[in-house]
Structures are given as C-alpha cells and as structure tokens.
C-alpha cells in the first residue's frame, strides 16, 4: 500500500512539473508576443506623428497660396472683383440671353395653361420644414393643414 501511494505521489509530482514546465514556456512566448506588439504600436505611433507633421506642412495656407499662384495662375480676390448679388443675371431671367441667341431671336409663344392638379398628400413630420398653406375664402376645409417645403 505504501508503494502504491508513493507511486501515485511521484506520478502527480511528475504531471505537475511537466504542466508547470509547459506553462512557463507558454507564458514566455506570450510575453515575447506582447513585446513585439508594443514595438509595433510604438512604430505605428511614430509613423502617425511623422504623417501629422507632413500633413501640417502640406496644408500650410501660405504654401498652398504660393502653389496656386505658381501652377494654377490663381491669385487672391481683389475688392473690385466683388459685385452685388442683384447685378448677376439669372438664368431664364430678363438679363439672361443663351449663347448663340444674340444674332437672331426666336419668336417665343407662351405655353397653354394647364389646369392645376391637386398636390398629393405628404406625410407630416418627415424632417422637413413645415409652412402653413394659404386658404381660399370660399374653399372647403381640408384635412391637410401644412405642406412640406425644403430650403434650397
């Protein structure tokens, strides 16, 4: 009986020793992997620092102005280049004349008027700005009180 207990304890000690041996090398491998990851992180942080410095240099307004003047022939605006918005001709407006129409003007006939179709109902609360509709004096009241209008 004494021999069986001794053999059992010797077997348990051998198993525990082998387990600790394997665990030690596994921990060392994980520590080596962690050191490599930390080294990679430090290198990446250094690269990010260098890239941020390059970005700051490349986006310097004075440098960009110089490049625009040299390569694109762009110069800063002068005060005499600014005009009032009312002096700009609108497309289709009275001051607008399409290219090629200055020599011979075409006869313009007004289009026949079509009957106005009722607007389809729009969902209320769709995230658009709501404004009240104008109501005609003798019109029947409708269920739709507001219509959606989107700002340009």
C-alpha positions in Angstrom: 0.0 0.0 0.0 2.9 2.3 0.8 4.4 1.6 -2.6 1.1 2.5 -4.4 0.8 5.8 -2.5 4.5 6.7 -3.3 4.0 5.9 -6.9 0.8 7.9 -7.0 2.5 10.9 -5.4 5.5 10.6 -7.8 3.2 10.4 -10.8 1.3 13.5 -9.6 4.6 15.4 -9.0 5.8 14.5 -12.5 2.5 15.6 -14.0 2.6 18.9 -12.1 6.2 19.5 -13.0 5.5 18.9 -16.7 2.5 21.1 -16.6 4.5 23.9 -14.9 7.3 23.5 -17.5 4.9 23.8 -20.4 3.0 26.7 -18.8 6.4 28.6 -18.2 7.3 28.4 -21.9 3.8 29.3 -23.0 3.9 32.4 -20.7 7.4 33.3 -22.1 6.0 33.0 -25.7 3.1 35.3 -24.8 5.4 37.8 -23.2 7.6 37.8 -26.4 4.5 38.3 -28.5 3.4 41.2 -26.2 6.8 42.9 -26.6 6.6 42.6 -30.4 3.1 44.1 -30.3 4.3 47.0 -28.1 7.2 47.6 -30.5 4.8 47.6 -33.5 2.5 50.1 -31.7 5.4 52.4 -30.9 6.5 52.3 -34.6 2.9 53.0 -35.7 2.6 55.9 -33.3 5.9 57.3 -34.7 4.6 57.0 -38.2 1.4 58.7 -37.3 3.4 61.6 -35.7 5.5 61.9 -38.9 2.4 61.8 -41.1 0.7 64.5 -39.0 3.8 66.7 -39.3 3.8 66.2 -43.1 0.0 67.0 -43.3 0.6 70.2 -41.4 3.3 71.2 -43.8 1.3 70.3 -46.9 -1.8 72.1 -45.7 0.0 75.3 -44.8 -2.1 78.2 -46.2 1.0 80.2 -47.3 2.4 77.2 -49.1 -0.9 76.4 -50.8 -1.3 80.1 -51.9 2.2 80.0 -53.5 1.4 76.7 -55.3 -1.9 78.0 -56.6 -0.3 81.2 -57.9 2.6 79.3 -59.5 0.8 76.3 -61.1 -2.8 77.4 -61.4 -2.4 81.1 -62.0 -4.8 81.8 -59.2 -4.5 84.9 -57.1 -6.3 86.3 -54.0 -9.5 88.2 -54.7 -9.3 91.9 -55.0 -12.0 94.3 -53.8 -13.0 95.3 -57.3 -13.9 91.7 -58.1 -16.8 91.7 -55.7 -20.3 92.6 -57.0 -23.8 92.8 -55.6 -25.9 89.7 -56.0 -28.6 91.8 -57.8 -26.2 92.6 -60.6 -25.8 88.9 -61.5 -28.1 87.9 -64.4 -30.3 84.9 -63.5 -30.7 82.0 -66.0 -34.0 82.5 -67.7 -34.4 86.0 -66.3 -34.8 89.2 -68.2 -31.0 89.8 -68.4 -30.1 86.3 -69.5 -29.5 85.5 -73.1 -28.4 82.0 -74.1 -25.3 81.7 -76.2 -25.9 82.0 -79.9 -29.2 83.8 -79.5 -27.9 87.3 -79.7 -27.9 87.4 -83.6 -31.4 86.1 -84.3 -34.0 86.0 -81.6 -36.6 83.2 -81.8 -40.3 84.0 -81.5 -41.5 83.0 -78.1 -45.0 81.9 -77.7 -46.5 81.4 -74.2 -47.3 77.8 -73.4 -51.0 77.0 -73.0 -52.1 77.0 -69.3 -52.9 73.6 -67.8 -55.3 73.0 -65.1 -53.7 72.8 -61.7 -53.8 69.3 -60.3 -54.2 68.8 -56.5 -50.9 68.1 -54.7 -50.6 64.6 -53.3 -50.7 64.4 -49.6 -47.3 64.4 -48.0 -46.5 62.8 -44.6 -46.4 65.2 -41.7 -43.2 65.1 -39.6 -40.8 63.8 -42.2 -38.0 66.0 -41.0 -38.7 68.9 -43.4 -39.7 72.4 -42.6 -43.4 72.8 -42.5 -45.2 76.0 -43.5 -48.9 76.8 -43.5 -50.9 76.8 -46.8 -52.8 79.8 -48.0 -56.6 79.1 -47.7 -59.0 80.5 -50.3 -62.0 82.3 -48.7 -64.8 80.0 -50.2 -62.8 76.8 -50.3 -63.8 73.7 -48.4 -61.6 73.0 -45.4 -59.1 70.2 -46.0 -57.6 67.7 -43.6 -54.1 68.7 -44.6 -53.1 71.9 -42.8 -49.5 72.2 -43.7 -47.3 71.3 -46.7 -43.6 70.5 -46.7 -41.2 72.9 -48.3 -37.4 72.3 -48.4 -35.0 75.1 -48.3 -32.6 75.3 -51.3 
